[in-house]
Amino acid sequence: MLEDQTARTDGTSTRIPAQPAADAPASLSWPAGYPDGYAVVDVETTGLARDDRIVSAAVYRLDARGEVEDHWYTPVNPQRDPGPTWIHGLTAEALADAPLFAEIADEFATRLEGRVLVAHNAIFDWSMIAREYARAKREAPVRQRLCTIALSKELALPLPNHKLESLAAHYGVVQQRAHHALDDARVLAEAFRPSLQLAARHQVRLPLLACQPLTEWSDAVVSRRTGGGASTGSGYRSYGGGYGTWRPARKRPACPYPNPGRYEPEGRLVQGMRVAISGDTSVDRELLEDRAIEAGLHIATSVSRLTSLLVTNDPDSPTSKVVKARTYGTPVVDEAAFTQLLQDVAPAPEN
């Protein structure tokens, strides 16, 4: 399930006419709360795991109404095997003289600064970018992101699936070189503009999510599958031709303690409590989950009436976990508070 998928609090999506939007007329009343500019991004990578690296990056800068201002592209030397060259086309020889990420970090930051990052399956692109900046001991100047998959759902576009090529075909945008970062970014920029203008015409709330810079991580958390993986340019990432999200699931041992119920605000966590985490965390998500499990908590992949606590740094976001937590009245705390609570988890009650 994509973290960037959104849902309305009433369980419905915004229903508006699904016809492609024409260029916005000058007389269109533009929503006052919309961002001032966007950075449409695509990155190609060596794979899916947390030790994987970016091999190329592209940015199209757009103004407030989605018009292209400029574009930028660079290959990146990943300092390791480039992974699935049959997908992104970048060989070790081609990348040997490419700049390291640390050498392009300033220029990349200039392209991102003050803008909303837009990508297709934005959680993947943002996570890879945040990790590269963390390795370079830097912080990406991004505070919000917008996933075009989530926007397409909010607009109820009649797409057969959520691949980039389907969104492009809906608006008549022609792909010239799929899986090349620059062309994928161009295609997305051209498809995003009419989506943005359609949203503005109907005063649709954009599905913006907060971006949390990564400050602590581990490069050896997720084991690699045979064949690697990379950006498909379609909003999904592939392992050997299959589709999935950027974050492979890990099998964990079952929690040995029964669920004692909901967390009581101002109280202590108790071993066995079911904890769900939504959105970005400054500590690598799996490191945070590992610490919770070591303390005797149960990490839940979704929110239900049995969930004891939701951890999120963006409690106003429209992600499905946050929406369900509001619906069920599940207690919510941010990452900093949760980290403090982990230091004093009460033992499970004796049977």
KAMO-V671689 format. One record per helix or strand. SS is the DSSP state (alpha for helix, beta for strand). FROM is the first residue (numbers start at 1). TO is the last residue. Records with the same first field share a line. If there is no record, write none. Layout:
SS->FROM-TO  FROM-TO
//
This chain:
beta->6-6  37-45  54-63  68-75  116-119  144-147  208-210  216-216  230-231  237-239  242-244  270-270  274-278  283-283  298-300  309-312  319-319  332-333  346-346
alpha->85-88  92-95  101-112  122-135  148-154  164-170  181-201  285-294  320-328  335-342
//
